[in-house]
Amino acid sequence: MSLFDSTPNPASTPNRQAPLAERMRPASLDEYMGQQHLLAPGKPLRLAIEGDDATSMIFWGPPGTGKTTLAKIIAHVTQASFIEFSAVLSGIKEIKQVMIDAEKAAGFGSRTILFVDEIHRFNKAQQDAFLPYVERGTIRLIGATTENPSFEINAALLSRCRVYTLIALTEDQIVALLQRALHDPQRGLGQSGITATDEALATIASYSSGDARNALNALEVATKLAQGRGETTLTKPLAAEAMQRRVLLYDKKGEQHYDIISALHKSVRNSDPDAALYWLARMLEAGEDPMYVARRIVRMAVEDIGLAAPEALNLCLSARDAMHFLGQPEGGLALAQAVVYLALAPKSNAVYTAYAAVRADVEATAAEPVTLHLRNAPTKLMKSLDYGKDYQYAHDLEGRVADMQCLPTGLAHKRYYHPTNECREKLLAQRMEEIARIKSQKKA
């Protein structure tokens, strides 16, 4: 790859053989759809582009929101050479060669924008290779990523870039793009004679999940289906056939994975069975490992339900076993049953917070030895050293409770478990009060 390879001008007419999404790529900011929070007059990215700000930047957003297109428009507006890299296809050797070419071009007064698609796929060494050139201003780096830059981009590189968050296009914006493509006689489908009902375009927009590229590809497929059948109007059934099924934005190793499992967990915690079922379906239908979901559901039972409804844990373990035994799609019903039960069950995180407090004390306090009366004494030597001395066997005592210290001396007065008044745990709270009463009577 050479810096001096020709780069297509975004304003030029794409090859008619190119996919519709490529042909309809916006050629200017006025054509660009969406991202008004960044590109409306007076907004930060618009000001940076119009002011020819040379700061490197990262575009973070879901697929089909126009990250590549925006980079090309910036290069065109600022009259910079545009070099496009794919982190999937390029390595450190190609990076270094482009850096050398860019440095030579800078000596002749030429400016270079280096666009790196899926920059999160570059490893640390590859990302570090950009640093000196970004610092010297040899290149202006524009990286595109679908993953959270805080986790995927090196801190040193990230500190030298501005991060702009792009959001998925709304259904109305997708419909507007589809109508533009249908009526454009030069780049779009205006010469095809095909029209579309509002319901058909709304169906494509709905199924595309905010991805403009996917929506335009679906429109192109639907148009070919209509032409092949001698039809001139795209209807809702034809659009649905072209889409086959909704495109679910989901990356099993990316932020969507964590966002949706978080939404599922918090819906359960908030006692919302409808939302919990929705997020469960989003994960399973997008191809998430059902056993991962099952493990997280078991965690919800112990973290958020706890002893308020202790049977929840057994139900969730049974759902996990059912999923393992049945597989998808039937096993998904078992997980759905568990999720609905958890959402409607009484909630308590008393054990969860108690154990967290215990762990904190284990970390922060000295590891005191076990008091002698709690130690076993299986040998004469141990007995001679007072192991087990003054131990009280609860089963031999009235009320089956001994007034005996079991925590280490330094933590003798700590109380970790504070039961709620929810369902079964209310009974446990009453039992704790009874135990305290028995102990106080024995002290007296």
C-alpha positions in Angstrom: 0.0 0.0 0.0 1.4 3.4 -0.9 0.3 6.8 0.3 0.2 8.0 -3.3 -2.3 5.3 -4.5 -5.3 7.0 -5.8 -8.2 7.4 -3.4 -11.8 7.7 -4.8 -13.3 11.1 -4.2 -16.5 10.7 -2.1 -18.3 13.1 -4.5 -17.6 10.9 -7.5 -20.2 8.6 -8.9 -19.6 5.0 -7.7 -19.4 2.1 -10.1 -23.0 0.9 -11.0 -21.8 -2.6 -10.2 -21.0 -1.7 -6.6 -23.5 -2.6 -3.9 -26.3 -0.1 -3.4 -24.9 0.8 0.1 -21.6 1.8 -1.5 -23.2 3.7 -4.3 -25.4 5.7 -1.9 -22.5 6.6 0.4 -23.0 10.3 1.3 -20.7 12.7 -0.5 -21.0 15.6 1.9 -22.1 16.6 5.4 -25.4 17.8 3.9 -26.1 14.3 2.6 -24.9 12.6 5.8 -27.8 11.2 7.8 -28.0 11.2 11.6 -25.5 12.1 14.3 -27.0 15.6 14.8 -25.6 15.7 18.3 -22.2 15.9 16.7 -22.8 17.4 13.2 -25.6 20.0 13.6 -24.4 23.6 13.2 -22.4 24.6 16.3 -21.9 21.0 17.5 -18.4 19.8 18.4 -17.5 17.6 15.4 -19.0 20.0 12.9 -16.9 22.8 14.3 -13.8 20.6 14.2 -14.3 19.8 10.6 -15.1 23.3 9.5 -12.2 24.7 11.5 -9.8 22.1 9.9 -8.9 20.8 13.4 -6.0 18.3 12.9 -6.7 16.4 16.1 -6.8 12.6 15.7 -10.1 11.0 16.7 -11.9 7.8 17.4 -15.4 7.1 16.1 -17.3 4.7 18.4 -20.6 3.3 17.4 -22.6 0.3 16.2 -22.3 -1.0 12.6 -23.9 1.0 9.8 -23.8 4.4 11.5 -21.5 6.0 8.9 -18.1 5.9 10.6 -16.1 5.2 7.4 -18.3 7.7 5.4 -17.7 10.4 7.9 -13.9 9.9 7.8 -14.0 10.1 3.9 -16.0 13.3 4.1 -13.5 14.8 6.5 -10.6 14.0 4.2 -12.5 15.5 1.3 -13.5 18.7 3.1 -10.0 19.2 4.6 -8.3 18.3 1.2 -6.2 15.6 2.9 -4.9 12.3 1.4 -7.0 9.4 2.6 -5.5 6.0 3.5 -7.8 3.3 4.6 -6.7 0.4 6.8 -8.6 -2.6 8.0 -7.3 -4.0 11.3 -8.5 -7.4 10.2 -6.3 -7.4 7.1 -3.3 -5.2 8.0 -0.2 -5.8 10.2 2.7 -4.0 11.7 4.7 -4.1 8.4 2.0 -2.3 6.5 1.6 0.3 9.3 5.3 1.2 9.3 5.4 1.5 5.5 2.4 3.9 5.5 4.0 5.9 8.2 7.2 6.3 6.1 5.1 7.3 3.1 3.2 9.8 5.2 6.3 11.4 6.6 7.7 11.8 3.1 4.4 13.4 1.9 4.5 15.8 4.9 7.8 17.0 3.7 6.0 18.2 0.5 3.2 19.9 2.5 0.7 17.1 2.0 -1.6 16.1 4.8 -2.6 12.5 5.5 -5.7 11.1 7.2 -5.2 7.5 8.1 -8.5 5.7 8.7 -8.3 2.5 10.6 -11.4 0.4 10.6 -12.0 -1.9 13.6 -9.0 -0.4 15.3 -9.9 -2.4 18.5 -8.6 -5.5 16.6 -5.0 -4.1 16.6 -2.9 -5.4 19.4 -0.9 -3.1 21.8 2.3 -3.2 19.7 0.3 -2.3 16.5 -1.5 0.6 18.3 1.8 1.8 19.8 3.2 2.1 16.3 0.9 5.1 15.6 1.9 7.1 18.6 5.1 8.9 17.4 3.5 9.9 14.1 0.3 11.1 15.8 2.3 13.1 18.2 4.4 14.8 15.5 1.4 15.5 13.4 2.7 13.4 10.5 -0.7 11.7 10.2 -4.2 12.5 11.5 -5.5 9.2 12.8 -9.2 8.4 12.6 -10.1 5.1 14.1 -13.5 3.4 13.9 -14.6 0.9 16.5 -17.8 -0.9 17.6 -16.2 -1.6 21.0 -15.8 0.7 24.0 -12.5 2.6 23.4 -11.9 2.7 27.2 -11.3 -1.0 27.1 -10.0 -1.6 23.6 -7.7 1.3 22.8 -4.3 1.8 24.5 -4.5 4.6 27.1 -1.5 6.4 25.5 -3.2 6.5 22.1 -6.6 7.3 23.5 -5.2 10.3 25.4 -4.1 11.8 22.0 -7.5 11.3 20.3 -10.9 12.8 20.7 -13.6 10.2 21.1 -16.9 10.8 19.3 -19.8 8.5 20.0 -22.1 7.7 17.1 -25.6 6.4 17.7 -27.7 4.0 15.7 -30.0 5.6 13.2 -33.7 5.9 14.0 -36.2 4.1 11.9 -37.4 7.4 10.5 -33.9 8.2 9.4 -33.5 4.7 7.8 -36.7 5.2 5.9 -35.5 8.6 4.6 -32.3 6.9 3.4 -34.3 4.2 1.7 -36.5 6.7 -0.1 -33.5 8.6 -1.2 -32.0 5.4 -2.7 -35.3 4.5 -4.4 -35.5 7.9 -6.1 -31.9 8.6 -7.0 -31.5 7.9 -10.7 -27.7 8.2 -10.8 -26.5 6.3 -7.7 -29.6 4.6 -6.5 -32.6 2.7 -7.9 -34.4 5.6 -9.6 -34.1 4.0 -13.1 -35.5 0.7 -12.0 -39.1 1.8 -12.0 -39.6 0.2 -8.6 -41.7 1.9 -5.9 -42.3 0.8 -2.3 -45.2 1.1 0.1 -44.6 2.9 3.4 -45.2 -0.5 5.2 -42.4 -2.1 3.2 -39.9 0.6 4.0 -40.9 0.6 7.6 -40.4 -3.1 7.8 -36.9 -2.9 6.4 -36.1 0.0 8.8 -37.4 -1.9 11.7 -35.5 -5.1 10.9 -32.2 -3.3 10.2 -31.7 -2.4 13.9 -30.4 1.1 13.0 -27.8 -0.2 10.5 -28.0 1.9 7.3 -25.8 -0.5 5.3 -27.9 -3.5 6.2 -31.1 -1.6 5.3 -29.8 -0.5 1.9 -28.6 -4.1 1.2 -32.0 -5.4 2.0 -33.7 -2.8 -0.3 -31.4 -4.0 -3.1 -32.3 -7.6 -2.5 -36.0 -6.8 -2.3 -35.8 -4.8 -5.6 -34.2 -7.8 -7.4 -36.8 -10.1 -6.0 -39.6 -7.8 -7.3 -37.9 -7.5 -10.7 -37.5 -11.3 -10.9 -41.2 -11.7 -10.3 -42.3 -9.0 -12.7 -43.5 -6.7 -9.9 -43.1 -3.0 -9.7 -44.0 -2.4 -6.0 -42.2 -3.5 -2.9 -44.7 -4.7 -0.4 -44.3 -5.6 3.3 -44.2 -9.4 2.7 -41.6 -8.9 0.0 -39.5 -6.7 2.3 -39.8 -9.3 5.1 -38.7 -12.0 2.7 -35.7 -10.0 1.6 -34.6 -9.5 5.2 -35.3 -13.2 6.2 -35.0 -12.3 9.9 -34.2 -9.3 12.0 -30.5 -8.4 12.3 -29.7 -8.5 16.0 -26.8 -6.3 16.9 -24.9 -8.5 19.3 -21.2 -9.4 19.7 -20.7 -12.3 22.1 -17.3 -10.9 23.1 -18.1 -7.2 22.9 -19.9 -4.5 24.8 -23.4 -5.6 23.6 -22.8 -8.9 25.4 -22.2 -7.1 28.7 -24.9 -4.4 28.1 -27.7 -6.9 27.5 -26.8 -9.3 30.3 -26.7 -6.2 32.6 -30.2 -5.2 31.3 -31.4 -8.8 32.0 -30.0 -8.8 35.5 -31.3 -5.4 36.4 -34.8 -6.2 35.0 -35.0 -9.2 37.2 -33.7 -7.2 40.2 -36.4 -4.6 39.5 -39.2 -7.3 39.4 -40.0 -6.7 35.7 -40.7 -10.1 34.1 -41.6 -8.6 30.7 -38.3 -6.8 30.4 -36.4 -9.8 31.7 -38.0 -12.0 29.1 -37.2 -9.5 26.4 -33.5 -9.3 27.2 -33.3 -13.0 27.6 -34.7 -13.5 24.1 -32.4 -10.9 22.7 -29.4 -12.9 23.9 -30.6 -16.3 23.0 -31.9 -15.4 19.6 -28.7 -13.6 18.7 -26.8 -16.8 19.4 -25.4 -16.3 22.9 -24.1 -19.4 24.6 -27.3 -20.5 26.6 -25.1 -22.1 29.3 -23.5 -18.7 29.9 -27.0 -17.2 30.3 -27.9 -20.1 32.6 -24.9 -19.4 34.8 -25.8 -15.8 35.1 -29.4 -16.7 36.0 -28.1 -18.9 38.9 -26.0 -15.9 40.0 -29.2 -13.8 40.1 -30.8 -16.3 42.4 -28.1 -16.1 45.0 -27.3 -12.4 44.6 -30.8 -10.8 44.4 -33.3 -13.4 45.7 -31.2 -15.1 48.4 -32.9 -16.5 51.5 -36.1 -14.6 50.8 -37.0 -17.4 48.5 -34.3 -20.1 48.8 -36.1 -22.4 46.4 -35.1 -20.0 43.6 -31.6 -21.5 43.5 -32.9 -25.0 43.0 -35.3 -23.8 40.2 -32.4 -22.1 38.4 -30.1 -25.1 38.7 -32.9 -27.2 37.3 -33.3 -24.7 34.4 -29.6 -25.0 33.7 -29.8 -28.8 33.7 -32.9 -28.6 31.4 -31.0 -26.4 29.0 -28.0 -28.8 29.0 -30.3 -31.8 28.4 -32.7 -30.3 25.8 -30.6 -27.7 24.1 -32.1 -24.9 22.0 -34.8 -23.9 21.4 -36.7 -26.0 23.9 -34.3 -25.4 26.7 -34.8 -21.7 26.3 -38.3 -22.1 27.8 -36.7 -23.5 31.0 -34.5 -20.4 31.2 -37.5 -18.2 30.5 -39.4 -19.9 33.4 -36.6 -19.3 35.7 -36.2 -15.6 34.7 -39.9 -14.9 35.2 -39.8 -16.6 38.6 -36.8 -14.6 39.7 -38.4 -11.4 38.5 -41.6 -12.0 40.6 -39.8 -13.6 43.6 -39.3 -11.5 46.8 -35.9 -9.9 46.8 -33.0 -9.9 49.3 -29.3 -9.2 48.9 -28.7 -9.7 52.6 -26.5 -12.7 52.2 -24.7 -11.1 49.3 -23.9 -7.9 51.3 -23.0 -10.0 54.4 -20.5 -12.1 52.5 -19.0 -8.9 50.9 -18.6 -7.4 54.3 -16.9 -10.6 55.6 -14.5 -10.7 52.6 -13.6 -7.0 53.3 -12.8 -7.9 57.0 -10.8 -11.0 55.9 -8.7 -8.7 53.7 -8.4 -5.8 56.2 -7.9 -7.5 59.5 -5.3 -9.8 61.0 -5.7 -13.5 60.4 -6.5 -14.4 64.1 -6.0 -18.0 65.2 -9.1 -20.1 65.9 -10.0 -19.7 69.5 -9.1 -22.8 71.6 -12.7 -23.8 72.4 -13.5 -24.2 68.7 -10.6 -26.4 67.9 -10.8 -30.2 67.6 -8.6 -32.2 70.0 -8.1 -35.7 68.5 -4.8 -36.3 70.4 -3.7 -36.1 74.0 -1.2 -33.5 73.2 -3.9 -31.2 71.7 -6.1 -31.8 74.8 -3.1 -30.9 77.1 -2.8 -27.6 75.2 -6.5 -26.8 75.9 -7.8 -27.5 72.4 -11.6 -27.8 72.7 -11.6 -26.7 76.3 -14.9 -25.1 77.4 -16.6 -26.0 74.1 -20.4 -26.3 74.6 -22.3 -28.9 72.5 -25.5 -27.1 71.4 -27.6 -30.2 71.1 -27.2 -30.9 74.9 -28.4 -27.4 75.9 -31.8 -25.9 76.4 -32.9 -24.2 73.3 -30.0 -25.9 71.4 -28.1 -22.6 71.6 -24.9 -21.9 73.5 -23.7 -18.6 74.7 -20.3 -19.1 73.1 -18.1 -16.8 71.1 -17.4 -18.2 67.6 -15.9 -15.2 65.8 -12.3 -14.3 66.3 -11.7 -12.0 69.4 -11.0 -8.9 67.3 -14.3 -9.3 65.5 -16.4 -10.6 68.4 -19.1 -7.9 68.2 -19.4 -7.8 64.4 -22.7 -8.6 62.8 -22.7 -9.3 59.1 -26.0 -10.8 58.2 -29.0 -8.5 58.4 -32.1 -10.3 57.1 -34.9 -8.4 55.4 -38.6 -8.7 56.1 -39.2 -10.4 52.8 -41.0 -13.7 52.7 -38.9 -16.6 54.1 -36.2 -14.2 55.3 -38.7 -12.6 57.7 -38.8 -16.0 59.5 -35.0 -16.1 59.6 -35.0 -12.6 61.2 -37.5 -13.8 63.8 -35.3 -16.9 64.5 -32.2 -14.6 64.9 -34.1 -12.6 67.5 -35.1 -15.8 69.3 -31.4 -17.0 69.3 -30.3 -13.6 70.7 -33.0 -13.8 73.4 -31.8 -17.3 74.4 -28.2 -16.2 74.7 -29.1 -13.2 76.8 -31.1 -15.4 79.2 -28.1 -17.7 79.6 -25.8 -14.8 80.4 -28.2 -13.6 83.0 
